[in-house]
Amino acid sequence: MRLEKHFISILESLHDAVIIILMDSTIVYVNQAYSNQFGVPANKIIGKKLKAIEENSRILDVLESGRPLINDYSYVYSLKRDVCANITPLMENGKMIGVVTIMKDISEVTHLQGELMKYRHNVSELQEKLDRKNFVKLESNSIEMQKAVQLAKKVSDTDATIILYGESGVGKEIFAQAIHEASSRCNQAFMAINMATIPEALFESEMFGYEEGSFTGSKKGGKKGLLELANKGTLFLDEIGEMSLNTQSKLLRVIQERKYQKVGGTTLQSVDVRIICATHRHLKEMIKKGEFREDLYYRLNVVPIHIPPLRNRKEDLEYLSKNILNELCLKYGKHVLIDEEVLDWMKRYNWPGNVRELSNVLERMIAVCMKPYITLEDIPETLIFESPSISDSIHLEDNSSENQQETLLPLRDILEKPEREYIEFVIRKSKSKTEAIKTLGLSRKAFYAKLKKYQIQ
């Protein structure tokens, strides 16, 4: 059988659209699939120039270059469709006489691809919102704090053991909760325990639980331990550096084997728990002194996260204070704002108790405040005299009660004196007031308000 006689029948049997164009861009053939897919009857375009119909057609590029285009994606304006085409030179006796194009309408595919991109974008936005929700209490302007939060976000949805380093009160438990809430274990339990509060004699019963009748005074029905309560979830072990060597070895065994035995029990229980630890101690120094097991350290220290103290990120004080204050206003049923002078004082104080101390101080101030604003008079006296910049400016020359009465000043005067002296010092050292404003970290409006208040020229 000579196939040449059946070429047209073969082309008409194809489900893909076919169009043949001569070298002068004249359309000489389209098959039925072309008409069906694109709604263009053959007699409407055969004999017409492709240049006049689609002047930027990719077919014209092949006519000019003689090079085929395979799996070429383009938008055909005359058809108002996205197409995928194989555009191949048509040869006769080694000479190019035109181009044959086999194409598919991929508009639906393009539409679905666009929908998929929108879906991925929406998922990405939702994940960002979820991250912001989980870590909203840890937002910061400090580069060091931002790095800690970013690392926490990266490892939150893994099972890697994390150890949080930081001074007391920096918010280690808030970090641990945020990591748990951003993980795949978020719908399971988050159990937190301060290891310093568990006596060594009670460690096993608290951590592993016990069976009924295992010892005198044991609870009827026994007791679930922290590991069982946290199973499938997260166990947060705070102050891990306070554990004795004996309890450290018991914890190490659980981490290694992922199994434990209840007090008075005879069977091993399997446990699937994510462990997050925290400490303010230098564990490497403790290892050198023989106070902390090195093998346990390497089991726990898979992902170390260092949380900076509040004194190293005072740029967060205003944001933190307003967040804490909002919660306290709801608690006490008050609507109170912080005076700018109080914020200035906060930035001078070093906050040895970190965020916990800040929260405590704000609660004390809002509890006693009867005005719309927390002012300098509401700051606890103990903090006033602990602040170096303030205590250094107070000189009591005599211990007699009479002389003490003479040297005592109102609280506002005590706070304002070092502030005025420092502003004057910065102005003297600065080339311009603009430079002084930048150095002091004040807004232009606040800076000139203080110049007026202290009558500084």
KOLDO-384879 format. One record per residue (C-alpha): chain; residue in three letters; z, x, y. Coordinates in steps of 0.1 Angstrom, whole numbers, padded with zeros to 4 digits, always signed. Last residue first. Layout:
BEGIN
A:ALA:Z:X:Y
...
***
This chain:
BEGIN
A:GLN:+0744:+0194:+0764
A:ILE:+0770:+0182:+0740
A:GLN:+0790:+0152:+0752
A:TYR:+0805:+0146:+0718
A:LYS:+0792:+0110:+0715
A:LYS:+0760:+0117:+0734
A:LEU:+0751:+0147:+0712
A:LYS:+0761:+0126:+0682
A:ALA:+0737:+0098:+0692
A:TYR:+0710:+0125:+0698
A:PHE:+0713:+0137:+0662
A:ALA:+0715:+0102:+0647
A:LYS:+0682:+0092:+0664
A:ARG:+0665:+0124:+0654
A:SER:+0676:+0118:+0617
A:LEU:+0701:+0143:+0604
A:GLY:+0698:+0171:+0579
A:LEU:+0717:+0195:+0600
A:THR:+0691:+0222:+0596
A:LYS:+0662:+0198:+0604
A:ILE:+0679:+0185:+0635
A:ALA:+0687:+0220:+0646
A:GLU:+0650:+0230:+0642
A:THR:+0639:+0201:+0663
A:LYS:+0666:+0210:+0689
A:SER:+0649:+0243:+0693
A:LYS:+0653:+0280:+0684
A:SER:+0685:+0273:+0664
A:LYS:+0716:+0295:+0663
A:ARG:+0732:+0279:+0694
A:ILE:+0723:+0244:+0682
A:VAL:+0738:+0251:+0647
A:PHE:+0771:+0263:+0663
A:GLU:+0773:+0232:+0686
A:ILE:+0768:+0209:+0656
A:TYR:+0794:+0229:+0637
A:GLU:+0820:+0226:+0664
A:ARG:+0814:+0189:+0668
A:GLU:+0818:+0183:+0631
A:PRO:+0849:+0204:+0629
A:LYS:+0866:+0183:+0656
A:GLU:+0854:+0149:+0645
A:LEU:+0873:+0147:+0612
A:ILE:+0907:+0156:+0627
A:ASP:+0900:+0134:+0658
A:ARG:+0892:+0104:+0636
A:LEU:+0924:+0108:+0616
A:PRO:+0946:+0107:+0647
A:LEU:+0964:+0140:+0655
A:LEU:+0996:+0155:+0644
A:THR:+1005:+0187:+0663
A:GLU:+1034:+0173:+0684
A:GLN:+1050:+0155:+0655
A:GLN:+1049:+0187:+0635
A:ASN:+1066:+0205:+0663
A:GLU:+1095:+0180:+0662
A:SER:+1097:+0179:+0624
A:SER:+1101:+0217:+0623
A:ASN:+1076:+0235:+0602
A:ASP:+1060:+0254:+0631
A:GLU:+1024:+0265:+0637
A:LEU:+1007:+0236:+0620
A:HIS:+0970:+0246:+0622
A:ILE:+0944:+0221:+0611
A:SER:+0908:+0233:+0614
A:ASP:+0908:+0249:+0580
A:SER:+0918:+0216:+0564
A:ILE:+0887:+0199:+0577
A:SER:+0860:+0222:+0565
A:PRO:+0879:+0229:+0533
A:SER:+0881:+0192:+0523
A:GLU:+0914:+0188:+0504
A:PHE:+0932:+0175:+0535
A:ILE:+0909:+0146:+0541
A:LEU:+0907:+0139:+0504
A:THR:+0944:+0132:+0501
A:GLU:+0942:+0110:+0532
A:PRO:+0919:+0085:+0515
A:ILE:+0888:+0078:+0536
A:ASP:+0892:+0043:+0553
A:GLU:+0897:+0057:+0588
A:LEU:+0863:+0074:+0586
A:THR:+0846:+0040:+0584
A:ILE:+0836:+0016:+0557
A:TYR:+0816:-0011:+0576
A:PRO:+0819:-0049:+0577
A:LYS:+0857:-0046:+0582
A:MET:+0887:-0054:+0560
A:CYS:+0885:-0022:+0539
A:VAL:+0913:-0017:+0515
A:ALA:+0895:-0025:+0482
A:ILE:+0862:-0010:+0497
A:MET:+0879:+0023:+0502
A:ARG:+0896:+0025:+0468
A:GLU:+0863:+0015:+0451
A:LEU:+0844:+0042:+0471
A:VAL:+0869:+0069:+0461
A:ASN:+0868:+0060:+0424
A:SER:+0830:+0059:+0424
A:LEU:+0828:+0093:+0441
A:GLU:+0854:+0107:+0417
A:ARG:+0833:+0095:+0387
A:VAL:+0802:+0109:+0403
A:ASN:+0816:+0144:+0406
A:GLY:+0854:+0150:+0401
A:PRO:+0851:+0183:+0421
A:TRP:+0834:+0163:+0449
A:ASN:+0825:+0191:+0473
A:TYR:+0831:+0173:+0506
A:ARG:+0807:+0181:+0535
A:LYS:+0781:+0156:+0523
A:MET:+0807:+0129:+0520
A:TRP:+0817:+0135:+0556
A:ASP:+0782:+0129:+0568
A:LEU:+0781:+0097:+0547
A:VAL:+0813:+0086:+0564
A:GLU:+0798:+0093:+0598
A:GLU:+0768:+0071:+0588
A:ASP:+0791:+0041:+0583
A:ILE:+0789:+0027:+0548
A:LEU:+0782:-0011:+0544
A:VAL:+0804:-0039:+0532
A:HIS:+0797:-0074:+0518
A:LYS:+0827:-0084:+0499
A:GLY:+0833:-0104:+0467
A:TYR:+0853:-0076:+0451
A:LYS:+0832:-0071:+0420
A:LEU:+0799:-0080:+0437
A:CYS:+0807:-0056:+0465
A:LEU:+0817:-0029:+0440
A:GLU:+0783:-0031:+0423
A:ASN:+0765:-0027:+0456
A:LEU:+0788:+0001:+0466
A:ILE:+0779:+0021:+0435
A:ASN:+0742:+0018:+0443
A:LYS:+0748:+0026:+0480
A:SER:+0769:+0056:+0472
A:LEU:+0744:+0070:+0446
A:TYR:+0715:+0067:+0471
A:GLU:+0735:+0083:+0500
A:LEU:+0750:+0111:+0478
A:ASP:+0717:+0121:+0461
A:GLU:+0709:+0148:+0487
A:LYS:+0743:+0162:+0477
A:ARG:+0727:+0176:+0446
A:ASN:+0747:+0208:+0438
A:ARG:+0780:+0193:+0448
A:LEU:+0773:+0165:+0424
A:PRO:+0773:+0188:+0394
A:PRO:+0740:+0195:+0376
A:ILE:+0734:+0180:+0341
A:HIS:+0722:+0205:+0316
A:ILE:+0702:+0191:+0286
A:PRO:+0703:+0209:+0253
A:VAL:+0678:+0197:+0227
A:VAL:+0685:+0211:+0192
A:ASN:+0721:+0222:+0202
A:LEU:+0739:+0201:+0176
A:ARG:+0728:+0218:+0144
A:TYR:+0728:+0252:+0161
A:TYR:+0764:+0246:+0173
A:LEU:+0775:+0234:+0139
A:ASP:+0764:+0267:+0123
A:GLU:+0781:+0287:+0150
A:ARG:+0815:+0269:+0144
A:PHE:+0836:+0267:+0175
A:GLU:+0869:+0284:+0184
A:GLY:+0862:+0318:+0169
A:LYS:+0864:+0335:+0203
A:LYS:+0827:+0344:+0203
A:ILE:+0819:+0308:+0192
A:MET:+0840:+0295:+0221
A:GLU:+0820:+0316:+0246
A:LYS:+0788:+0301:+0231
A:LEU:+0803:+0266:+0234
A:HIS:+0809:+0268:+0272
A:ARG:+0829:+0236:+0277
A:HIS:+0820:+0206:+0297
A:THR:+0808:+0188:+0265
A:ALA:+0785:+0161:+0253
A:CYS:+0770:+0151:+0220
A:ILE:+0741:+0127:+0210
A:ILE:+0737:+0119:+0173
A:ARG:+0710:+0095:+0160
A:VAL:+0723:+0077:+0129
A:ASP:+0709:+0069:+0095
A:VAL:+0739:+0070:+0071
A:SER:+0741:+0071:+0033
A:GLN:+0775:+0063:+0017
A:LEU:+0789:+0085:-0011
A:THR:+0811:+0067:-0036
A:THR:+0847:+0071:-0046
A:GLY:+0866:+0057:-0016
A:GLY:+0902:+0064:-0005
A:VAL:+0890:+0076:+0029
A:LYS:+0853:+0067:+0031
A:GLN:+0827:+0092:+0018
A:TYR:+0799:+0106:+0039
A:LYS:+0761:+0111:+0037
A:ARG:+0735:+0124:+0061
A:GLU:+0738:+0157:+0041
A:GLN:+0736:+0182:+0070
A:ILE:+0749:+0160:+0098
A:VAL:+0777:+0147:+0075
A:ARG:+0787:+0182:+0064
A:LEU:+0788:+0195:+0100
A:LEU:+0812:+0167:+0110
A:LYS:+0836:+0177:+0083
A:SER:+0833:+0214:+0093
A:GLN:+0840:+0205:+0129
A:THR:+0871:+0185:+0119
A:ASN:+0886:+0217:+0104
A:LEU:+0876:+0239:+0133
A:SER:+0894:+0216:+0157
A:MET:+0874:+0194:+0180
A:GLU:+0877:+0197:+0218
A:GLY:+0843:+0212:+0223
A:ILE:+0827:+0179:+0213
A:GLU:+0840:+0163:+0245
A:ASP:+0819:+0132:+0240
A:LEU:+0804:+0122:+0207
A:PHE:+0777:+0095:+0212
A:LEU:+0766:+0078:+0180
A:THR:+0732:+0060:+0182
A:GLY:+0718:+0032:+0161
A:LYS:+0706:+0027:+0125
A:ASN:+0743:+0031:+0114
A:ALA:+0766:+0031:+0145
A:LEU:+0793:+0009:+0129
A:GLU:+0791:+0028:+0096
A:LEU:+0794:+0062:+0113
A:LEU:+0822:+0050:+0135
A:GLY:+0843:+0039:+0105
A:LYS:+0846:+0005:+0090
A:LYS:+0881:-0005:+0079
A:GLY:+0897:-0016:+0047
A:GLY:+0899:-0052:+0035
A:LYS:+0936:-0054:+0044
A:LYS:+0944:-0026:+0069
A:SER:+0961:+0005:+0057
A:GLY:+0999:+0006:+0062
A:THR:+1005:+0030:+0033
A:PHE:+0972:+0047:+0023
A:SER:+0939:+0039:+0005
A:GLY:+0950:+0003:-0001
A:GLU:+0917:-0012:+0013
A:GLU:+0890:+0015:+0017
A:TYR:+0888:+0037:+0047
A:GLY:+0865:+0045:+0077
A:PHE:+0843:+0076:+0080
A:MET:+0848:+0086:+0117
A:GLU:+0882:+0069:+0124
A:SER:+0897:+0074:+0089
A:GLU:+0884:+0110:+0088
A:PHE:+0896:+0120:+0122
A:LEU:+0931:+0105:+0120
A:ALA:+0950:+0136:+0111
A:GLU:+0930:+0156:+0136
A:PRO:+0941:+0133:+0164
A:ILE:+0912:+0115:+0181
A:THR:+0913:+0115:+0219
A:ALA:+0895:+0148:+0225
A:MET:+0866:+0135:+0204
A:ASN:+0858:+0109:+0231
A:ILE:+0839:+0082:+0212
A:ALA:+0808:+0062:+0220
A:MET:+0789:+0038:+0197
A:PHE:+0755:+0025:+0207
A:ALA:+0745:-0002:+0182
A:GLN:+0710:-0012:+0173
A:ASN:+0683:-0029:+0195
A:CYS:+0677:+0004:+0214
A:ARG:+0670:+0023:+0182
A:SER:+0633:+0028:+0191
A:SER:+0646:+0048:+0221
A:ALA:+0647:+0041:+0258
A:GLU:+0681:+0023:+0255
A:HIS:+0695:+0052:+0236
A:ILE:+0684:+0078:+0261
A:ALA:+0698:+0057:+0290
A:GLN:+0731:+0053:+0271
A:ALA:+0734:+0091:+0266
A:PHE:+0727:+0098:+0302
A:ILE:+0753:+0072:+0313
A:GLU:+0777:+0089:+0289
A:LYS:+0771:+0123:+0306
A:GLY:+0776:+0110:+0341
A:VAL:+0787:+0140:+0361
A:GLY:+0824:+0130:+0357
A:SER:+0837:+0161:+0339
A:GLU:+0813:+0190:+0343
A:GLY:+0780:+0191:+0324
A:TYR:+0763:+0199:+0292
A:LEU:+0746:+0172:+0272
A:ILE:+0738:+0179:+0235
A:ILE:+0709:+0162:+0219
A:THR:+0701:+0157:+0182
A:ALA:+0664:+0150:+0177
A:ASP:+0657:+0115:+0164
A:THR:+0628:+0109:+0188
A:ASP:+0622:+0082:+0213
A:SER:+0645:+0097:+0239
A:VAL:+0631:+0132:+0237
A:LYS:+0606:+0130:+0266
A:LYS:+0628:+0107:+0287
A:ALA:+0658:+0131:+0284
A:LEU:+0636:+0160:+0295
A:GLN:+0624:+0141:+0325
A:VAL:+0660:+0133:+0334
A:ALA:+0671:+0169:+0332
A:LYS:+0641:+0181:+0353
A:GLN:+0648:+0154:+0379
A:MET:+0685:+0166:+0381
A:GLU:+0674:+0202:+0389
A:ILE:+0648:+0190:+0414
A:SER:+0674:+0169:+0432
A:ASN:+0661:+0137:+0448
A:SER:+0675:+0117:+0420
A:GLU:+0672:+0086:+0398
A:LEU:+0698:+0086:+0371
A:LYS:+0711:+0050:+0375
A:VAL:+0675:+0038:+0371
A:PHE:+0670:+0056:+0338
A:ASN:+0666:+0026:+0315
A:LYS:+0650:+0004:+0341
A:ARG:+0627:+0032:+0354
A:ASP:+0617:+0040:+0318
A:LEU:+0610:+0003:+0312
A:LYS:+0589:+0001:+0344
A:GLU:+0570:+0032:+0333
A:GLN:+0565:+0017:+0298
A:LEU:+0552:-0015:+0314
A:GLU:+0528:+0004:+0336
A:SER:+0515:+0023:+0306
A:VAL:+0511:-0009:+0285
A:ASN:+0493:-0024:+0315
A:HIS:+0469:+0006:+0317
A:ARG:+0463:+0005:+0279
A:TYR:+0455:-0033:+0281
A:LYS:+0432:-0027:+0311
A:MET:+0414:+0000:+0292
A:LEU:+0411:-0023:+0262
A:GLU:+0397:-0050:+0283
A:GLY:+0371:-0026:+0297
A:GLN:+0363:-0016:+0261
A:LEU:+0360:-0052:+0251
A:HIS:+0336:-0058:+0280
A:THR:+0316:-0027:+0271
A:VAL:+0314:-0039:+0235
A:GLU:+0303:-0074:+0247
A:SER:+0276:-0058:+0269
A:ILE:+0264:-0037:+0240
A:ASP:+0229:-0051:+0237
A:LYS:+0211:-0028:+0213
A:MET:+0180:-0007:+0218
A:ILE:+0150:+0007:+0200
A:THR:+0126:+0024:+0224
A:VAL:+0091:+0036:+0217
A:VAL:+0076:+0059:+0243
A:GLY:+0040:+0068:+0252
A:ILE:+0009:+0087:+0242
A:MET:+0024:+0121:+0235
A:LYS:-0002:+0144:+0219
A:GLY:+0002:+0160:+0185
A:ASN:-0025:+0139:+0169
A:GLU:-0007:+0107:+0182
A:MET:+0030:+0109:+0193
A:LEU:+0054:+0082:+0206
A:PRO:+0083:+0099:+0225
A:THR:+0117:+0085:+0215
A:ILE:+0143:+0065:+0233
A:ASN:+0173:+0056:+0211
A:ALA:+0192:+0030:+0231
A:CYS:+0227:+0016:+0238
A:VAL:+0226:-0012:+0264
A:ASP:+0248:-0027:+0291
A:ARG:+0231:-0059:+0304
A:LYS:+0219:-0074:+0336
A:LEU:+0184:-0075:+0321
A:SER:+0167:-0062:+0353
A:TYR:+0197:-0041:+0361
A:VAL:+0197:-0022:+0327
A:TYR:+0231:-0005:+0325
A:SER:+0230:+0027:+0304
A:TYR:+0242:+0043:+0272
A:ASP:+0219:+0068:+0254
A:ASN:+0225:+0069:+0216
A:ILE:+0196:+0094:+0214
A:LEU:+0174:+0104:+0244
A:PRO:+0141:+0120:+0234
A:ARG:+0125:+0148:+0255
A:GLY:+0089:+0143:+0268
A:SER:+0102:+0150:+0303
A:GLU:+0083:+0124:+0323
A:LEU:+0080:+0096:+0297
A:VAL:+0116:+0104:+0287
A:ASP:+0128:+0099:+0323
A:LEU:+0108:+0067:+0326
A:ILE:+0126:+0053:+0295
A:ARG:+0159:+0060:+0313
A:SER:+0149:+0032:+0337
A:ASN:+0155:+0038:+0374
A:GLU:+0125:+0018:+0386
A:GLU:+0132:-0011:+0364
A:ILE:+0105:-0039:+0368
A:ALA:+0079:-0022:+0389
A:LYS:+0083:+0012:+0371
A:LEU:+0080:-0007:+0338
A:LYS:+0045:-0017:+0347
A:LYS:+0033:-0051:+0334
A:GLY:+0009:-0057:+0305
A:ILE:+0036:-0073:+0284
A:ILE:+0064:-0086:+0306
A:LYS:+0063:-0124:+0307
A:ASN:+0041:-0128:+0275
A:ALA:+0069:-0112:+0254
A:PRO:+0095:-0139:+0264
A:VAL:+0127:-0124:+0280
A:GLY:+0160:-0140:+0269
A:PHE:+0176:-0105:+0264
A:GLN:+0186:-0108:+0228
A:ASN:+0160:-0133:+0216
A:SER:+0131:-0117:+0235
A:TYR:+0140:-0082:+0222
A:ALA:+0145:-0095:+0187
A:GLN:+0110:-0110:+0188
A:ASN:+0094:-0076:+0193
A:VAL:+0082:-0061:+0226
A:TYR:+0048:-0044:+0230
A:VAL:+0024:-0030:+0255
A:ILE:+0046:-0023:+0286
A:THR:+0026:-0001:+0310
A:SER:+0046:+0029:+0321
A:ASP:+0014:+0051:+0327
A:MET:+0023:+0070:+0296
A:LEU:+0024:+0038:+0275
A:ILE:+0056:+0017:+0268
A:ILE:+0068:+0003:+0235
A:ILE:+0099:-0020:+0234
A:VAL:+0120:-0028:+0203
A:ALA:+0152:-0049:+0202
A:ASP:+0174:-0045:+0171
A:HIS:+0173:-0071:+0143
A:LEU:+0141:-0055:+0129
A:SER:+0116:-0078:+0110
A:GLU:+0092:-0078:+0140
A:LEU:+0089:-0041:+0139
A:ILE:+0081:-0041:+0102
A:SER:+0055:-0069:+0106
A:ILE:+0039:-0049:+0135
A:PHE:+0038:-0017:+0113
A:HIS:+0023:-0036:+0083
A:LYS:-0013:-0023:+0083
A:GLU:-0001:+0012:+0089
A:LEU:+0020:+0009:+0057
A:ARG:-0010:+0014:+0034
A:MET:+0000:+0000:+0000
***
